[in-house]
Amino acid sequence: MTDAPGDAPDEAAAGVRLQKVLAQAGLGSRRACEQLIEQGRVEVDGRPVTEQGMRVDPDRQVIKVDGMRVVTAADRVYLALNKPRGVVSTMSDPQGRPSLGDYVEGRGERLFHVGRLDADTEGLILLTNDGELANRLSHPRYEVRKTYLAELAGPLPKDLGRRLRAGIELDDGPAAVDSFRVVGRSGPRIMVELVLHEGRNRIVRRMLEAAGHPVQRLVRTKVGPVNLGDLRPGRWRALNRVELGELFGAAGI
């Protein structure tokens, strides 16, 4: 069998043609990816590329299209999991409690969880084997925002949002939300949305308890640009190309 042009057996050693890497990453056909290069919309390691035929190492080099990073390493995995209540945020638990690893059992990769949710908190948690991204998303320096829905017992004082935005004093220092709003009511129960970039343990629960309004139910619905959406508890999905590009941007990669 004759090899197709540009796909020689020693291609891996010499690098892979850029348009092929882009096509395999889901940017379109090879011809469409060639047009992206011609239009100056592609950069490799921070340098614009406009000529065809460039070879790259998809496992090592940073490739961006329209300023957004494209994941080209074939072995990278990025998952969104809807963690059910009662599940601990570890990949395995020596005490035999339900853990995150139970929901991705059978996958060959060694996955990390990005941050934590306490056992009683439900919702979105990211799993990946990309250690650099996981570390950056967890680091307070990058201030990646997380969105939560909290169910509280009413009534709530009108100044609760102002107090939370101004900062609540906790045992380990003050903590504040970026935004707060009431999103629903059902009898005595009130649902509120909080957005914050804090990453301390049980931070939402501790803030609301310190403010005099303990949480009855807590769900994380968003991490950076990634939404929980209609993902059912205990189910996971792979992140799409746009989510990944925006997630890398939020982490400064």
N, C-alpha and C positions, 0 to 999 in steps of 0.2 A: 504494500500500500504506500502510495506517495504522500509525503507530508504536505499539508497546505502551506502556501507561502507565509513566512513569518512565524510558523509553528514548528521549527526544527527541533529535533530531539534534545539538542543542547540549549534550548531556549531558557530553561530554568537557570542555568549557569550564567548566561549572558544577560538575563533579565527578560521581562515580558513586555511586549509592545503596549504602550500606554492606552491606545484605543481598545485593546482587548481587555485590559484590566478594568477600564471604565464600563465596558459592556457587561463583564462578569459581575460587576457591582450593581447592575440594574439601571444604568444610565441610558439604556437604549441599545439599538443595533450598533455594530462597529462603525457603520457609515455615519450614524447620528453622533457617535462619540468623536469621530474625526471632525465633524462640523463644530463640535464644542471646542476642540483644540484650535481649529482654524479661526474661530471667533474670539480667541484669547480668553476664554472663560475657565481654562484649566491651569492650575499651578502645581508644581512639584517642589516640595521642600521650600516653599515660599517664593519660587520663581515662576513667572508666567511661561507657558509653553505654547508656541504657535506652529511649530514645525512637526510634521508627521514622522513616525518611525522611532521616536524616542523609546528606549527600553528602561523599565523601572523595576525595582524590587518591591512588590506589593506588600511584603511582610515587614518592611523596614521604613520605606519612604512615606512621607505625608503628602497625600494628594487631595486637592480641594477643587471643587467646581462652584463657580460663583461665590467664592469665599467660604463655602461650607465643606467641611471635611467629609471625605468619602471613605467608608470602611472597606479596605481592600484585602486585609489579611484573612485568608480562608478559614483559619482556625478560631476566629473570634466569635464569641456568642454573647448576645445581649437580650435578656428576657425581662418582661414585666410580669410579675406574679401578684394575684390578689390574695394576700395572706388572710386566712380565716382567723376568727377569734379563737384563742386557746393554743395557738401555734407559736413556739418560741423562735426567735430570729437567730438561729444557728443552722448550719447545714446538717448537723447531727447532734443528738442530745444523749449524753451518757446515762441520764435518768430515765430514758425511754419515752420522754414526752414527744408529742408531734412536733416536727421541725420542718424547716423549709426544704431540706433535702428529700423529704418524703414525696414532695410534689414534682421533683425532677429526677426521681430515681430511675436509673437505667441509662441516663445520658453519660457519655464517655468523658466529658470535660470536667475539670475540677473548677467548680463555680464558687464565686464569692458573693455574699450579699452586700449591697451598698447601704450602709447605715443599718439601723435597727428599728423595729417597732416592738413595744412591749407586748407580752402575750395577750393582753386584753384588747389591744388595738388592732383593728382590721385594716385592710386596704393595700395600697400599692407599695411594693418593694421591688427593687431591681436586682437581678442576678446576672453576673458576667464572669468571664475568665480574663478580662482586661484589667489587670491590677492597677495600672496607672490611672485609668478612668475612675475606678472604684475609689481609690485614695483621694483623688481630687474632688469628686462629688461629695465625699464625706468630710473634707477639710473646710473649716469655717472661713478660710481666706477667700474662697470662691463664691460664698454667699448664694449657693443654689437654693432657690425658694421651694418650699413644700407647702401644699395646701391640704387642710384638714376640714372635715365636717364633724362638729361636736354636737351631741344632743344634751341639752341642759334642762333642768327643771325651772319653769318660770315662776313668777315674773322676773325679768331682768331690769336692772337699773339703766336709765338712759345713758349714763356716763361710762358704762362698762367698756365700750369700744375705746373711748378716749383714754381710760386708765391702762388698758392693755397696750395701746400704741405708745403711751408715755413710758411704760415700763413697770413691771411688778418686781418687787424685791423678793428674792429667793435665798435659800441657805447658801448657795454657791454663786451669788451675785445677781444683779438685775437682769431681767429678760423682757423683751418687747416683741410684739407682732408687727408685721409690715402693714397688714390690713385686717379688718374685722367687719363682718356684716351679718345681720339676721337674714336667713334665707327661707325659713319656713316655720309654721306653728301647727301643732296638732294637740288641742286641749291644753293641758298644763306643760306639754313638752315644746321646747323651742330649739330649732336647728340653727346653728351659727357656722359660718365659714371663717377660718383663720388662715392667714398666709404668713409664714415666717421663714427665716433662713437659719434659725438656731438649730443646733444638733445635739443639745444636751439630753441626757436620759430623761424620758417621760416629761419633756419640757411643757407640752401643751396641757397635760393633766395637772402638773404642778402649778402652772400659771393660773389656770382657772380655779383650782382649789384655793390658792392663795387669795384670789379675788373674791372668794366666797361662793363660788358656783361650781361644785364638783361635776366632773363629766360622768354622764350615764352611759354614753356610747361614743366611740371615737373611730373615725375612718379617715385614712389618708387617701386623697383622691388625685394628687398630682405631685410629681417630682420634676422640677425644672419644666421642660416642655412636654413631658410624658404624662398623659392622662390615663386614669384608671378606666374611664369609659364604661362600657357595659360588660367588662370582663367579670365572669362569675367567680365567687369565692372558691379558692383551690385550683383555679385554672391559670394558665400562663400563655403568653404569646410572645413572639419575637418582635423586637422594635423595628419599625420601618426606617427607610433611608433618611427621611426628613427628620424624624425624631432623633436619630443618631447624630446627624449633622448638627442639630440644635443643641443636643446634649454635650457634644464635644465643645461647641462654642461656649456654652455656659460654664464648662470646666476649664476654659482657657487653653484647650489643646488644639 
